[in-house]
């Protein structure tokens, strides 16, 4: 069923508004939880799982989702979950160290990565106009990162590793989005022309993402100076900070030795 131009415009505006709100809330959450990016990654990941599987269950009961859809091979979902887990963890680590305006600018590299991966993995060809647009986005990201070398610019006091990590995060997320598209293409073949329900793809992808975020937590946290034995205290401190229970200090657990500000 085709939607009217007004409905399409309203839907597009809602998507843009929610995307902007997501970025703003993303940065706001990292202010009090600056020392706990991996706790926030766990929290958001398992939140997605709960929401997606709840909707999936209701759609299955309503007959929208079939057993054949649920029986699709899970290997691609595993790869999607791994890439999204790496994207979430690296993105939140970088986001905690970057100034607010840098995050949406560097995240534009997602479009570039998506174009590259779709050409390599899905064999798609793009017009000269699309390639030029991609180059313009790339130029803007390069200029934003290069400004870090100039005193007085908004990235001047940020180490190069953090913008690079944010760009890498976008690469992981773009790779996951291309694999999701491949799932729809291959799934339609298995389901005899019927595309898999979007909540099947998102639910299983988020489920494996939650698993990998959990499994990668000891390794990723160690990169920030948090030893495996200190993880329970780290997660407990993150929970206290998130719930605004007193003032949570992590002392020597993280290398920055930041105290957690439990209010905005």
C-alpha positions as protocol buffer text, in pm:
chain_id: "A"
residue {
  index: 1
  type: UNK
  ca { x: 0 y: 0 z: 0 }
}
residue {
  index: 2
  type: UNK
  ca { x: 152 y: 333 z: -114 }
}
residue {
  index: 3
  type: UNK
  ca { x: 162 y: 611 z: 138 }
}
residue {
  index: 4
  type: UNK
  ca { x: 68 y: 969 z: 56 }
}
residue {
  index: 5
  type: UNK
  ca { x: 340 y: 1234 z: 14 }
}
residue {
  index: 6
  type: UNK
  ca { x: 229 y: 1399 z: 338 }
}
residue {
  index: 7
  type: UNK
  ca { x: 254 y: 1072 z: 531 }
}
residue {
  index: 8
  type: UNK
  ca { x: 595 y: 999 z: 381 }
}
residue {
  index: 9
  type: UNK
  ca { x: 718 y: 1348 z: 471 }
}
residue {
  index: 10
  type: UNK
  ca { x: 586 y: 1310 z: 827 }
}
residue {
  index: 11
  type: UNK
  ca { x: 754 y: 972 z: 863 }
}
residue {
  index: 12
  type: UNK
  ca { x: 1083 y: 1111 z: 731 }
}
residue {
  index: 13
  type: UNK
  ca { x: 1065 y: 1406 z: 971 }
}
residue {
  index: 14
  type: UNK
  ca { x: 996 y: 1168 z: 1261 }
}
residue {
  index: 15
  type: UNK
  ca { x: 1297 y: 954 z: 1168 }
}
residue {
  index: 16
  type: UNK
  ca { x: 1524 y: 1259 z: 1152 }
}
residue {
  index: 17
  type: UNK
  ca { x: 1390 y: 1394 z: 1483 }
}
residue {
  index: 18
  type: UNK
  ca { x: 1438 y: 1061 z: 1658 }
}
residue {
  index: 19
  type: UNK
  ca { x: 1787 y: 1020 z: 1511 }
}
residue {
  index: 20
  type: UNK
  ca { x: 1889 y: 1364 z: 1637 }
}
residue {
  index: 21
  type: UNK
  ca { x: 1733 y: 1294 z: 1978 }
}
residue {
  index: 22
  type: UNK
  ca { x: 1921 y: 965 z: 1992 }
}
residue {
  index: 23
  type: UNK
  ca { x: 2254 y: 1141 z: 1932 }
}
residue {
  index: 24
  type: UNK
  ca { x: 2179 y: 1412 z: 2187 }
}
residue {
  index: 25
  type: UNK
  ca { x: 2074 y: 1163 z: 2454 }
}
residue {
  index: 26
  type: UNK
  ca { x: 2375 y: 947 z: 2363 }
}
residue {
  index: 27
  type: UNK
  ca { x: 2611 y: 1231 z: 2451 }
}
residue {
  index: 28
  type: UNK
  ca { x: 2412 y: 1338 z: 2757 }
}
residue {
  index: 29
  type: UNK
  ca { x: 2426 y: 985 z: 2896 }
}
residue {
  index: 30
  type: UNK
  ca { x: 2803 y: 976 z: 2846 }
}
residue {
  index: 31
  type: UNK
  ca { x: 2851 y: 1291 z: 3057 }
}
residue {
  index: 32
  type: UNK
  ca { x: 2769 y: 1135 z: 3394 }
}
residue {
  index: 33
  type: UNK
  ca { x: 2876 y: 790 z: 3272 }
}
residue {
  index: 34
  type: UNK
  ca { x: 3203 y: 901 z: 3113 }
}
residue {
  index: 35
  type: UNK
  ca { x: 3400 y: 646 z: 3313 }
}
residue {
  index: 36
  type: UNK
  ca { x: 3147 y: 370 z: 3242 }
}
residue {
  index: 37
  type: UNK
  ca { x: 3104 y: 346 z: 2862 }
}
residue {
  index: 38
  type: UNK
  ca { x: 3093 y: -34 z: 2867 }
}
residue {
  index: 39
  type: UNK
  ca { x: 2826 y: -38 z: 3136 }
}
residue {
  index: 40
  type: UNK
  ca { x: 2617 y: 192 z: 2917 }
}
residue {
  index: 41
  type: UNK
  ca { x: 2683 y: -36 z: 2618 }
}
residue {
  index: 42
  type: UNK
  ca { x: 2551 y: -333 z: 2816 }
}
residue {
  index: 43
  type: UNK
  ca { x: 2247 y: -141 z: 2935 }
}
residue {
  index: 44
  type: UNK
  ca { x: 2142 y: -15 z: 2593 }
}
residue {
  index: 45
  type: UNK
  ca { x: 2213 y: -348 z: 2424 }
}
residue {
  index: 46
  type: UNK
  ca { x: 1999 y: -554 z: 2661 }
}
residue {
  index: 47
  type: UNK
  ca { x: 1731 y: -285 z: 2644 }
}
residue {
  index: 48
  type: UNK
  ca { x: 1714 y: -333 z: 2266 }
}
residue {
  index: 49
  type: UNK
  ca { x: 1688 y: -709 z: 2311 }
}
residue {
  index: 50
  type: UNK
  ca { x: 1396 y: -680 z: 2551 }
}
residue {
  index: 51
  type: UNK
  ca { x: 1206 y: -439 z: 2325 }
}
residue {
  index: 52
  type: UNK
  ca { x: 1272 y: -626 z: 1999 }
}
residue {
  index: 53
  type: UNK
  ca { x: 1186 y: -972 z: 2129 }
}
residue {
  index: 54
  type: UNK
  ca { x: 869 y: -841 z: 2297 }
}
residue {
  index: 55
  type: UNK
  ca { x: 751 y: -698 z: 1965 }
}
residue {
  index: 56
  type: UNK
  ca { x: 864 y: -1013 z: 1781 }
}
residue {
  index: 57
  type: UNK
  ca { x: 659 y: -1232 z: 2016 }
}
residue {
  index: 58
  type: UNK
  ca { x: 347 y: -1019 z: 1967 }
}
residue {
  index: 59
  type: UNK
  ca { x: 390 y: -1031 z: 1589 }
}
residue {
  index: 60
  type: UNK
  ca { x: 438 y: -1407 z: 1600 }
}
residue {
  index: 61
  type: UNK
  ca { x: 116 y: -1445 z: 1802 }
}
residue {
  index: 62
  type: UNK
  ca { x: -61 y: -1225 z: 1547 }
}
residue {
  index: 63
  type: UNK
  ca { x: 58 y: -1445 z: 1261 }
}
residue {
  index: 64
  type: UNK
  ca { x: 275 y: -1178 z: 1096 }
}
residue {
  index: 65
  type: UNK
  ca { x: 594 y: -1370 z: 1177 }
}
residue {
  index: 66
  type: UNK
  ca { x: 600 y: -1734 z: 1063 }
}
residue {
  index: 67
  type: UNK
  ca { x: 795 y: -2039 z: 1182 }
}
residue {
  index: 68
  type: UNK
  ca { x: 989 y: -2036 z: 854 }
}
residue {
  index: 69
  type: UNK
  ca { x: 1108 y: -1683 z: 930 }
}
residue {
  index: 70
  type: UNK
  ca { x: 1221 y: -1788 z: 1276 }
}
residue {
  index: 71
  type: UNK
  ca { x: 1400 y: -2086 z: 1122 }
}
residue {
  index: 72
  type: UNK
  ca { x: 1631 y: -1881 z: 900 }
}
residue {
  index: 73
  type: UNK
  ca { x: 2003 y: -1974 z: 938 }
}
residue {
  index: 74
  type: UNK
  ca { x: 2160 y: -1788 z: 1228 }
}
residue {
  index: 75
  type: UNK
  ca { x: 2518 y: -1757 z: 1097 }
}
residue {
  index: 76
  type: UNK
  ca { x: 2458 y: -1413 z: 947 }
}
residue {
  index: 77
  type: UNK
  ca { x: 2285 y: -1300 z: 1266 }
}
residue {
  index: 78
  type: UNK
  ca { x: 2598 y: -1402 z: 1459 }
}
residue {
  index: 79
  type: UNK
  ca { x: 2814 y: -1187 z: 1229 }
}
residue {
  index: 80
  type: UNK
  ca { x: 2569 y: -897 z: 1258 }
}
residue {
  index: 81
  type: UNK
  ca { x: 2572 y: -922 z: 1637 }
}
residue {
  index: 82
  type: UNK
  ca { x: 2952 y: -926 z: 1651 }
}
residue {
  index: 83
  type: UNK
  ca { x: 2987 y: -620 z: 1428 }
}
residue {
  index: 84
  type: UNK
  ca { x: 2720 y: -426 z: 1618 }
}
residue {
  index: 85
  type: UNK
  ca { x: 2879 y: -518 z: 1952 }
}
residue {
  index: 86
  type: UNK
  ca { x: 3215 y: -388 z: 1834 }
}
residue {
  index: 87
  type: UNK
  ca { x: 3044 y: -76 z: 1697 }
}
residue {
  index: 88
  type: UNK
  ca { x: 2862 y: -3 z: 2022 }
}
residue {
  index: 89
  type: UNK
  ca { x: 3162 y: -60 z: 2247 }
}
residue {
  index: 90
  type: UNK
  ca { x: 3408 y: 138 z: 2034 }
}
residue {
  index: 91
  type: UNK
  ca { x: 3157 y: 415 z: 1965 }
}
residue {
  index: 92
  type: UNK
  ca { x: 3078 y: 469 z: 2332 }
}
residue {
  index: 93
  type: UNK
  ca { x: 3444 y: 463 z: 2427 }
}
residue {
  index: 94
  type: UNK
  ca { x: 3522 y: 728 z: 2167 }
}
residue {
  index: 95
  type: UNK
  ca { x: 3206 y: 928 z: 2239 }
}
residue {
  index: 96
  type: UNK
  ca { x: 3303 y: 965 z: 2603 }
}
residue {
  index: 97
  type: UNK
  ca { x: 3625 y: 1140 z: 2500 }
}
residue {
  index: 98
  type: UNK
  ca { x: 3499 y: 1354 z: 2211 }
}
residue {
  index: 99
  type: UNK
  ca { x: 3330 y: 1696 z: 2221 }
}
residue {
  index: 100
  type: UNK
  ca { x: 2959 y: 1692 z: 2140 }
}
residue {
  index: 101
  type: UNK
  ca { x: 2975 y: 1845 z: 1788 }
}
residue {
  index: 102
  type: UNK
  ca { x: 3237 y: 1590 z: 1678 }
}
residue {
  index: 103
  type: UNK
  ca { x: 3013 y: 1287 z: 1724 }
}
residue {
  index: 104
  type: UNK
  ca { x: 2752 y: 1355 z: 1450 }
}
residue {
  index: 105
  type: UNK
  ca { x: 3023 y: 1482 z: 1214 }
}
residue {
  index: 106
  type: UNK
  ca { x: 3244 y: 1174 z: 1247 }
}
residue {
  index: 107
  type: UNK
  ca { x: 2939 y: 947 z: 1238 }
}
residue {
  index: 108
  type: UNK
  ca { x: 2875 y: 1065 z: 881 }
}
residue {
  index: 109
  type: UNK
  ca { x: 3153 y: 825 z: 779 }
}
residue {
  index: 110
  type: UNK
  ca { x: 2884 y: 557 z: 818 }
}
residue {
  index: 111
  type: UNK
  ca { x: 2750 y: 659 z: 475 }
}
residue {
  index: 112
  type: UNK
  ca { x: 3093 y: 620 z: 318 }
}
residue {
  index: 113
  type: UNK
  ca { x: 3152 y: 279 z: 473 }
}
residue {
  index: 114
  type: UNK
  ca { x: 2804 y: 165 z: 371 }
}
residue {
  index: 115
  type: UNK
  ca { x: 2866 y: 260 z: 9 }
}
residue {
  index: 116
  type: UNK
  ca { x: 3201 y: 80 z: 9 }
}
residue {
  index: 117
  type: UNK
  ca { x: 3070 y: -238 z: 172 }
}
residue {
  index: 118
  type: UNK
  ca { x: 2758 y: -256 z: -45 }
}
residue {
  index: 119
  type: UNK
  ca { x: 2976 y: -230 z: -356 }
}
residue {
  index: 120
  type: UNK
  ca { x: 3216 y: -499 z: -230 }
}
residue {
  index: 121
  type: UNK
  ca { x: 2969 y: -741 z: -68 }
}
residue {
  index: 122
  type: UNK
  ca { x: 2649 y: -689 z: -265 }
}
residue {
  index: 123
  type: UNK
  ca { x: 2808 y: -597 z: -598 }
}
residue {
  index: 124
  type: UNK
  ca { x: 2621 y: -272 z: -633 }
}
residue {
  index: 125
  type: UNK
  ca { x: 2723 y: 3 z: -874 }
}
residue {
  index: 126
  type: UNK
  ca { x: 2678 y: 372 z: -795 }
}
residue {
  index: 127
  type: UNK
  ca { x: 2634 y: 675 z: -1016 }
}
residue {
  index: 128
  type: UNK
  ca { x: 2890 y: 953 z: -1047 }
}
residue {
  index: 129
  type: UNK
  ca { x: 2662 y: 1182 z: -845 }
}
residue {
  index: 130
  type: UNK
  ca { x: 2647 y: 934 z: -557 }
}
residue {
  index: 131
  type: UNK
  ca { x: 3023 y: 885 z: -562 }
}
residue {
  index: 132
  type: UNK
  ca { x: 3081 y: 1262 z: -559 }
}
residue {
  index: 133
  type: UNK
  ca { x: 2845 y: 1295 z: -264 }
}
residue {
  index: 134
  type: UNK
  ca { x: 3039 y: 1023 z: -86 }
}
residue {
  index: 135
  type: UNK
  ca { x: 3366 y: 1205 z: -154 }
}
residue {
  index: 136
  type: UNK
  ca { x: 3219 y: 1527 z: -12 }
}
residue {
  index: 137
  type: UNK
  ca { x: 3123 y: 1346 z: 307 }
}
residue {
  index: 138
  type: UNK
  ca { x: 3471 y: 1194 z: 325 }
}
residue {
  index: 139
  type: UNK
  ca { x: 3630 y: 1536 z: 280 }
}
residue {
  index: 140
  type: UNK
  ca { x: 3421 y: 1680 z: 562 }
}
residue {
  index: 141
  type: UNK
  ca { x: 3521 y: 1399 z: 799 }
}
residue {
  index: 142
  type: UNK
  ca { x: 3889 y: 1436 z: 706 }
}
residue {
  index: 143
  type: UNK
  ca { x: 3874 y: 1812 z: 767 }
}
residue {
  index: 144
  type: UNK
  ca { x: 3708 y: 1753 z: 1106 }
}
residue {
  index: 145
  type: UNK
  ca { x: 3979 y: 1507 z: 1211 }
}
residue {
  index: 146
  type: UNK
  ca { x: 4259 y: 1722 z: 1069 }
}
residue {
  index: 147
  type: UNK
  ca { x: 4139 y: 2017 z: 1276 }
}
residue {
  index: 148
  type: UNK
  ca { x: 4264 y: 1829 z: 1580 }
}
residue {
  index: 149
  type: UNK
  ca { x: 4616 y: 1930 z: 1488 }
}
residue {
  index: 150
  type: UNK
  ca { x: 4536 y: 2301 z: 1501 }
}
residue {
  index: 151
  type: UNK
  ca { x: 4520 y: 2481 z: 1832 }
}
residue {
  index: 152
  type: UNK
  ca { x: 4183 y: 2638 z: 1900 }
}
residue {
  index: 153
  type: UNK
  ca { x: 3984 y: 2393 z: 1687 }
}
residue {
  index: 154
  type: UNK
  ca { x: 3714 y: 2180 z: 1849 }
}
residue {
  index: 155
  type: UNK
  ca { x: 3930 y: 1864 z: 1826 }
}
residue {
  index: 156
  type: UNK
  ca { x: 4254 y: 2036 z: 1917 }
}
residue {
  index: 157
  type: UNK
  ca { x: 4275 y: 1884 z: 2265 }
}
residue {
  index: 158
  type: UNK
  ca { x: 4161 y: 1537 z: 2162 }
}
residue {
  index: 159
  type: UNK
  ca { x: 4404 y: 1256 z: 2085 }
}
residue {
  index: 160
  type: UNK
  ca { x: 4378 y: 1123 z: 1729 }
}
residue {
  index: 161
  type: UNK
  ca { x: 4288 y: 774 z: 1849 }
}
residue {
  index: 162
  type: UNK
  ca { x: 3940 y: 886 z: 1961 }
}
residue {
  index: 163
  type: UNK
  ca { x: 3815 y: 1029 z: 1627 }
}
residue {
  index: 164
  type: UNK
  ca { x: 3973 y: 728 z: 1455 }
}
residue {
  index: 165
  type: UNK
  ca { x: 3789 y: 495 z: 1692 }
}
residue {
  index: 166
  type: UNK
  ca { x: 3458 y: 672 z: 1622 }
}
residue {
  index: 167
  type: UNK
  ca { x: 3514 y: 632 z: 1247 }
}
residue {
  index: 168
  type: UNK
  ca { x: 3598 y: 264 z: 1303 }
}
residue {
  index: 169
  type: UNK
  ca { x: 3278 y: 229 z: 1502 }
}
residue {
  index: 170
  type: UNK
  ca { x: 3085 y: 358 z: 1201 }
}
residue {
  index: 171
  type: UNK
  ca { x: 3258 y: 98 z: 984 }
}
residue {
  index: 172
  type: UNK
  ca { x: 3140 y: -183 z: 1212 }
}
residue {
  index: 173
  type: UNK
  ca { x: 2785 y: -50 z: 1211 }
}
residue {
  index: 174
  type: UNK
  ca { x: 2785 y: -6 z: 833 }
}
residue {
  index: 175
  type: UNK
  ca { x: 2908 y: -362 z: 787 }
}
residue {
  index: 176
  type: UNK
  ca { x: 2625 y: -487 z: 1009 }
}
residue {
  index: 177
  type: UNK
  ca { x: 2365 y: -290 z: 810 }
}
residue {
  index: 178
  type: UNK
  ca { x: 2490 y: -441 z: 482 }
}
residue {
  index: 179
  type: UNK
  ca { x: 2473 y: -791 z: 630 }
}
residue {
  index: 180
  type: UNK
  ca { x: 2115 y: -721 z: 740 }
}
residue {
  index: 181
  type: UNK
  ca { x: 2030 y: -623 z: 384 }
}
residue {
  index: 182
  type: UNK
  ca { x: 2187 y: -948 z: 265 }
}
residue {
  index: 183
  type: UNK
  ca { x: 1969 y: -1139 z: 515 }
}
residue {
  index: 184
  type: UNK
  ca { x: 1658 y: -985 z: 357 }
}
residue {
  index: 185
  type: UNK
  ca { x: 1777 y: -1077 z: 8 }
}
residue {
  index: 186
  type: UNK
  ca { x: 1871 y: -1437 z: 93 }
}
residue {
  index: 187
  type: UNK
  ca { x: 1571 y: -1476 z: 322 }
}
residue {
  index: 188
  type: UNK
  ca { x: 1332 y: -1385 z: 42 }
}
residue {
  index: 189
  type: UNK
  ca { x: 1482 y: -1667 z: -165 }
}
residue {
  index: 190
  type: UNK
  ca { x: 1435 y: -1920 z: 116 }
}
residue {
  index: 191
  type: UNK
  ca { x: 1083 y: -1797 z: 190 }
}
residue {
  index: 192
  type: UNK
  ca { x: 980 y: -1815 z: -176 }
}
residue {
  index: 193
  type: UNK
  ca { x: 960 y: -1443 z: -237 }
}
residue {
  index: 194
  type: UNK
  ca { x: 834 y: -1335 z: 104 }
}
residue {
  index: 195
  type: UNK
  ca { x: 1075 y: -1104 z: 283 }
}
residue {
  index: 196
  type: UNK
  ca { x: 1165 y: -1182 z: 646 }
}
residue {
  index: 197
  type: UNK
  ca { x: 994 y: -962 z: 900 }
}
residue {
  index: 198
  type: UNK
  ca { x: 1218 y: -677 z: 1012 }
}
residue {
  index: 199
  type: UNK
  ca { x: 1173 y: -770 z: 1377 }
}
residue {
  index: 200
  type: UNK
  ca { x: 1309 y: -1119 z: 1309 }
}
residue {
  index: 201
  type: UNK
  ca { x: 1629 y: -967 z: 1174 }
}
residue {
  index: 202
  type: UNK
  ca { x: 1660 y: -699 z: 1442 }
}
residue {
  index: 203
  type: UNK
  ca { x: 1570 y: -930 z: 1730 }
}
residue {
  index: 204
  type: UNK
  ca { x: 1820 y: -1205 z: 1651 }
}
residue {
  index: 205
  type: UNK
  ca { x: 2085 y: -951 z: 1552 }
}
residue {
  index: 206
  type: UNK
  ca { x: 2038 y: -767 z: 1883 }
}
residue {
  index: 207
  type: UNK
  ca { x: 2037 y: -1095 z: 2075 }
}
residue {
  index: 208
  type: UNK
  ca { x: 2378 y: -1194 z: 1942 }
}
residue {
  index: 209
  type: UNK
  ca { x: 2497 y: -836 z: 1987 }
}
residue {
  index: 210
  type: UNK
  ca { x: 2410 y: -856 z: 2357 }
}
residue {
  index: 211
  type: UNK
  ca { x: 2597 y: -1185 z: 2384 }
}
residue {
  index: 212
  type: UNK
  ca { x: 2911 y: -1047 z: 2220 }
}
residue {
  index: 213
  type: UNK
  ca { x: 2903 y: -722 z: 2419 }
}
residue {
  index: 214
  type: UNK
  ca { x: 2894 y: -936 z: 2732 }
}
residue {
  index: 215
  type: UNK
  ca { x: 3174 y: -1168 z: 2614 }
}
residue {
  index: 216
  type: UNK
  ca { x: 3393 y: -881 z: 2493 }
}
residue {
  index: 217
  type: UNK
  ca { x: 3349 y: -677 z: 2809 }
}
residue {
  index: 218
  type: UNK
  ca { x: 3656 y: -817 z: 2993 }
}
residue {
  index: 219
  type: UNK
  ca { x: 3881 y: -760 z: 2690 }
}
residue {
  index: 220
  type: UNK
  ca { x: 3747 y: -416 z: 2604 }
}
residue {
  index: 221
  type: UNK
  ca { x: 3748 y: -295 z: 2962 }
}
residue {
  index: 222
  type: UNK
  ca { x: 4108 y: -411 z: 3000 }
}
residue {
  index: 223
  type: UNK
  ca { x: 4201 y: -168 z: 2723 }
}
residue {
  index: 224
  type: UNK
  ca { x: 4088 y: 111 z: 2955 }
}
residue {
  index: 225
  type: UNK
  ca { x: 4285 y: -22 z: 3249 }
}
residue {
  index: 226
  type: UNK
  ca { x: 4004 y: -217 z: 3417 }
}
residue {
  index: 227
  type: UNK
  ca { x: 4124 y: -559 z: 3528 }
}
residue {
  index: 228
  type: UNK
  ca { x: 3899 y: -864 z: 3509 }
}
residue {
  index: 229
  type: UNK
  ca { x: 3880 y: -893 z: 3888 }
}
residue {
  index: 230
  type: UNK
  ca { x: 3764 y: -530 z: 3908 }
}
residue {
  index: 231
  type: UNK
  ca { x: 3476 y: -575 z: 3660 }
}
residue {
  index: 232
  type: UNK
  ca { x: 3208 y: -647 z: 3925 }
}
residue {
  index: 233
  type: UNK
  ca { x: 3302 y: -326 z: 4107 }
}
residue {
  index: 234
  type: UNK
  ca { x: 3308 y: -138 z: 3777 }
}
residue {
  index: 235
  type: UNK
  ca { x: 2960 y: -259 z: 3679 }
}
residue {
  index: 236
  type: UNK
  ca { x: 2828 y: -191 z: 4029 }
}
residue {
  index: 237
  type: UNK
  ca { x: 2969 y: 162 z: 4011 }
}
residue {
  index: 238
  type: UNK
  ca { x: 2808 y: 212 z: 3671 }
}
residue {
  index: 239
  type: UNK
  ca { x: 2472 y: 95 z: 3805 }
}
residue {
  index: 240
  type: UNK
  ca { x: 2497 y: 332 z: 4103 }
}
residue {
  index: 241
  type: UNK
  ca { x: 2589 y: 618 z: 3874 }
}
residue {
  index: 242
  type: UNK
  ca { x: 2302 y: 541 z: 3635 }
}
residue {
  index: 243
  type: UNK
  ca { x: 2052 y: 516 z: 3919 }
}
residue {
  index: 244
  type: UNK
  ca { x: 2193 y: 832 z: 4081 }
}
residue {
  index: 245
  type: UNK
  ca { x: 2269 y: 651 z: 4407 }
}
residue {
  index: 246
  type: UNK
  ca { x: 2517 y: 867 z: 4598 }
}
residue {
  index: 247
  type: UNK
  ca { x: 2852 y: 953 z: 4444 }
}
residue {
  index: 248
  type: UNK
  ca { x: 3035 y: 669 z: 4275 }
}
residue {
  index: 249
  type: UNK
  ca { x: 3413 y: 691 z: 4269 }
}
residue {
  index: 250
  type: UNK
  ca { x: 3619 y: 436 z: 4082 }
}
residue {
  index: 251
  type: UNK
  ca { x: 3958 y: 541 z: 4216 }
}
residue {
  index: 252
  type: UNK
  ca { x: 4230 y: 356 z: 4034 }
}
residue {
  index: 253
  type: UNK
  ca { x: 4003 y: 129 z: 3834 }
}
residue {
  index: 254
  type: UNK
  ca { x: 4018 y: 345 z: 3520 }
}
residue {
  index: 255
  type: UNK
  ca { x: 4326 y: 517 z: 3399 }
}
residue {
  index: 256
  type: UNK
  ca { x: 4170 y: 862 z: 3381 }
}
residue {
  index: 257
  type: UNK
  ca { x: 4092 y: 853 z: 3755 }
}
residue {
  index: 258
  type: UNK
  ca { x: 3769 y: 1044 z: 3693 }
}
residue {
  index: 259
  type: UNK
  ca { x: 3501 y: 1054 z: 3959 }
}
residue {
  index: 260
  type: UNK
  ca { x: 3153 y: 975 z: 3833 }
}
residue {
  index: 261
  type: UNK
  ca { x: 2919 y: 1273 z: 3833 }
}
residue {
  index: 262
  type: UNK
  ca { x: 2586 y: 1122 z: 3920 }
}
residue {
  index: 263
  type: UNK
  ca { x: 2370 y: 1411 z: 3809 }
}
residue {
  index: 264
  type: UNK
  ca { x: 2337 y: 1626 z: 3498 }
}
